[in-house]
């Protein structure tokens, strides 16, 4: 596995953890603006992490095949 793929997996995991942390922070009562921002940023961070992980998997598979 190349360093580029390892870094992509690490960044994907970090984004997913940050997104999950933002969504878990919504369990405490807060104002509507904070709920909106945390929900949007959390979902977008998780989505970015998942897409980056898929991209890293495809890049790894492409490197293995060639």
C-alpha positions as CSV (number, residue, x, y, z in Angstrom):
1,X,0.0,0.0,0.0
2,X,1.5,3.4,-1.0
3,X,1.8,6.4,1.3
4,X,-0.7,8.3,-0.7
5,X,-3.4,5.7,0.0
6,X,-2.5,5.5,3.7
7,X,-2.7,9.3,4.0
8,X,-6.1,9.3,2.2
9,X,-7.4,6.6,4.6
10,X,-6.1,8.6,7.6
11,X,-7.8,11.8,6.4
12,X,-11.0,10.0,5.7
13,X,-11.0,8.5,9.2
14,X,-10.3,12.0,10.7
15,X,-13.2,13.5,8.7
16,X,-15.6,10.8,9.8
17,X,-14.5,11.2,13.4
18,X,-15.0,15.0,13.3
19,X,-18.4,14.6,11.6
20,X,-19.5,12.1,14.2
21,X,-18.3,14.3,17.0
22,X,-20.3,17.2,15.6
23,X,-23.4,15.1,15.3
24,X,-23.0,13.6,18.8
25,X,-22.7,17.2,20.2
26,X,-26.3,17.7,19.1
27,X,-27.4,15.5,22.0
28,X,-27.0,18.5,24.3
29,X,-29.7,21.2,24.0
30,X,-28.6,24.3,22.0
31,X,-30.0,27.0,19.9
32,X,-31.4,26.5,16.4
33,X,-28.4,28.1,14.6
34,X,-25.9,25.8,16.3
35,X,-28.1,22.8,15.6
36,X,-28.3,23.8,11.9
37,X,-24.5,24.4,11.6
38,X,-23.5,21.3,13.5
39,X,-25.9,19.1,11.5
40,X,-24.8,20.4,8.1
41,X,-21.1,20.4,8.9
42,X,-21.3,16.9,10.5
43,X,-23.1,15.3,7.6
44,X,-20.8,17.0,5.1
45,X,-17.7,15.8,7.0
46,X,-19.0,12.2,7.2
47,X,-19.9,12.3,3.5
48,X,-16.5,13.7,2.5
49,X,-14.8,11.0,4.6
50,X,-16.8,8.2,3.0
51,X,-16.1,9.5,-0.5
52,X,-12.4,9.9,0.3
53,X,-12.3,6.3,1.6
54,X,-14.0,5.0,-1.6
55,X,-11.5,7.0,-3.6
56,X,-8.5,5.6,-1.6
57,X,-9.9,2.0,-2.1
58,X,-10.2,2.6,-5.8
59,X,-6.7,4.0,-6.0
60,X,-5.3,1.1,-4.0
61,X,-7.0,-1.4,-6.2
62,X,-5.8,0.4,-9.3
63,X,-2.2,0.3,-8.1
64,X,-2.5,-3.4,-7.2
65,X,-3.8,-4.3,-10.7
66,X,-1.1,-2.5,-12.6
